[in-house]
Amino acid sequence: MIVVSQDDLTYWAKDNELRTVSIEDLIQEAKVQKLYEEEVAGLINHKTGFKLFEKINKLVLLAKEFESGKELSAKGELKRHKIEKIYKKEIKELFV
């Protein structure tokens, strides 16, 4: 799961002539999905020291940043059990 930078994605969409109705609609666009897949593939590969089994095959883009008190603790640490409950559907999609 990747939380997108709304400002950067909106700017990229304008440069690539995509309509920016909302971030939620934008992250569903095939061009946006491909952009993130290519970026992840360029960072996570054997040339950068990762093993084949560490390759990321699927990803889910999230429009909303994690919030303190919800997905994050007061110290900014991930609350994995809360994230698992909140994003249960998205996590399930990764393993279908």
N, C-alpha and C positions, 0 to 999 in steps of 0.2 A: 504494500500500500504506500502510495506516495501522495503527500499533501502538496498540491501545486502552488506555486507563487502566483497569486491572482494578477498582480501588476505585470509580471514578466509574461505570463500567458496571454493576457489581453493585448499587450504590445506586440507579441509575436503574431497573434491572430490578425491584427490590423496589417502588419507587414506582409502577411500571407493571404490577404484578402478573404478572411473568414469573417462571417457575421458574428458579432459578439453580443448575443442576446443576454446570456447569463453564463457565469462560470460553469454551472451545472450542465448546461447544454453544450458548452464548449468542450468539456472534458469527455463528452460522448462522441465527438467528431473523430472520424477515422484518422485524419491527418495529425490530430493532437495525440492520439494513442500511439501512432507510428513514431512521432517525434520523441516521446518518452521511452518507447521501447528501444529505439536506436541509441538514445543517450545512455540508457542503462547497459545495453549491450557493449557500448564503447568503453564503459567504465569497469564492467564486471566481465572479464574474459581471461584467457590463459596468458595473454601478453602483459596483463597487469597483475599477474601472480595468482589468479583464482583457478581452482581446479574445476574440471568439467561438471562435477556434481554440485558445485556452488552456483552454477549458471541460473539466472532468473528467467523462467520461461513465461510467466504471466505476471501482470501487475494490474492494480486497481488504482485509479486516480481519485483522490478525494478533493472536494472543492473547499471544504471548511477546515481551517487550522485547528489543531488540538487546543482545548481550553484548560486553563488551570482550574482545578476543582472538578473537572469532568473527566477528561482523558489524562490529564497531567496532575501530579501532586503539587503542593505549594512550593516545593523545591524544584519543580520543573521536570521531575522524573515521570516516565510513562507508567500509567496504571494499567498493566497488561490485562488484568481480569475485567476491568471496565471497557477497555478497547475491544476485547473479545466479545463482550455482550453487545456493545453499541454497533459494532461493524460485523456482526455474525454473518449476515447475508453476503457482504463483500468478501469476507475471508473464505466462505464456502465456495464462491465463484472461482477462487484461485486454485482450488483442488478438484474441479470438475473436469 
